[in-house]
């Protein structure tokens, strides 16, 4: 398995896990450990770096929940209050970008 295939499979696993978590509000039994093992194997085999794993985790979380895991942790928000954060913040729009969009409208 090359790096591209590995990262693609990891994204599938994470997206599936996050989608399940979003709909059922609970983690699938054993699935999290499977993903952790998959990530550890990628690191040990030198297929990926820690930074590459972090990017896939954040991208997958963003795809399912509309906010990256880093941003969610930054705001320290639990799942039931995620929509209390304004959408433009969840999407990572900077204030100067928001002002520019508003002025051009």
N, C-alpha and C positions, 0 to 999 in steps of 0.2 A: 504494500500500500504506500503510495507516495503522499507527499504533504497535502496536495490538493484534494485527493480522495479522503485523506484522514480528516481534514478540516470540514469538508462537505458532510461526512458522516457525523462528525461531532455536532455540527449545526442542526442536522436532522434530529439527533437524540435530544439536544437541548430544547429545540423548538417543540418537539413532542411533549417533553416533560413540562415546559412552561405552559403550553396550551392545556394540558391536563390539570395543572395546578390552577390555572385561571378559571376553568369550568367547574372543577370539583372542590376547590379551596383546600385540597390536601395533596400531599406528595404520594406518588405511587410507591408502594412498598418494594424496596430493593432497587428501584430504578435509579435513584440518586447515587447509590453505591456503584452501580454499573457504570454510570457516566464518570464518576470520580476515578474508577479503575481504568476506564478508557483514556482519560486525560493523563493519568499517571503513566500508563504504558507509552503514550506518545512522547512524554518527557524523557522517560528512561531510554527509549529507543532513539532519542534525538531526532524525532520526526518533526517536532514543533518546539517552540520556545514558550516560556511563561507568558510573554507579551502577546503572542499569537493566540494562545488559549483565552486570555483575558478579552481580546478583541472579539472572538467568536461568541463568548459568553455574553458580552455586552450587546453585540449585534442581534443575537437570538432573543435576548430579553426585550430589547427595543422593538423587534418585529412583533412580538406577542403582546406586550403590555404597553407599548407606546412610550417607554422610558427605559434608558439603559440602566443596568444594575448599578453602575457607578453613580449615576444621577439619583437613583432611588435611595441608595445608601447615603448620599450627600444630604438629601432632604429628610432622611430617616422616616420614611413613610411606609405604613403597612398597606397591604393590598386593598383593604376596604376604603382607604382614604386617598388612593392614588389619583382619583378624579378631582380631588380638592385642589390639586396643583394646576394652575392655568396651563392650557394646552401648549401655548407658545413656550413655556418653560420646559414642559415635558419633551417637546420636540427640539430643545436646545437652541432656539432662536435667541440671538443676542439682542439687547435693547436697541442698539444702534441699527440693526437690521429691521427690527420691528418699526422703529421710527421712519426709516427710509421707505418701507412698504406703505406705511400710513400716509406719508407725504406724497408719494407717487400715485396714490389712489384718487 
